[in-house]
């Protein structure tokens, strides 16, 4: 069972390579387990090492991820993160000097070794059960929209279905699909549906990031609600576990995630078709 990095900064949110899915979503219970590697380090300590490695060359890594292919495949999801980083680096190799490339390659190699240690950690059975439950149910939350109005997970019960889109401001594919999401929101309102955006950089009410997100939405003419909540909450940890951006989920009245989350923009024809099937399924459930 792979686990997700808990990115704390905007840079680390750019390292979005895996997906929110029933086989890979990590919960607080899993991340806090006391299991240790052969080196005597816990999972949290190993993750902290990875974050430190990436943060040391954050400007260079930003260039890598700015040019990354947004498509995420099953092969990508099953890969060691170090291999994923190395693949991304190779695709952007022409942007770096030999010295810079060598430094980033060393980072990727170190993370590959750490990932091997993390993969060898024992998996607690209770944590596994918790992961499965969290993967199929959107965690409850209390928060605000970007205008400061209070919101909570009760909004799911108010809608026949809810399309939840995870994004962040530095993600070009995310920004590019805002007009499509706005059009979708207008269309599904007649069916009792709603699009809700969650910009992961606005968690905890970060004022600067909220302002940046609102500017992007305004420029795109997107009027659908965007919300945030505490990053330390279960919903916050769930959101920070999303590592393929954009990712879109359909949630039914009961707060259950319908089917599998969609990785990549809904402006792609195949993703749009998948989203419609999930909406139809959630709508049919709401009418039973």
Secondary structure, DSSP 4 states (H G I P E B T S, - for coil): --------SHHHHT---S---TTT---HHHHT---B-TTS-BHHHHHHHHHHHHHHTHHHHHHHHHT------HHHHTS-HHHHHHHHHHHTGGGS-HHHHHHHHHHHHHHHHHHHHHHTSPPPHHHHHHHHHHHHBPPP-EEEETTS-EEETTHHHHSSEEEEEEE-TT-HHHHHTHHHHHHHHHHHGGGTEEEEEEEGGGGGG-HHHHHHHHHHHHHHT--SEEEEE-TTSHHHHHHHT--SSSEEEEEETTSBEEEEEEES-TTSHHHHHHHHHHHHHHHHHHT-
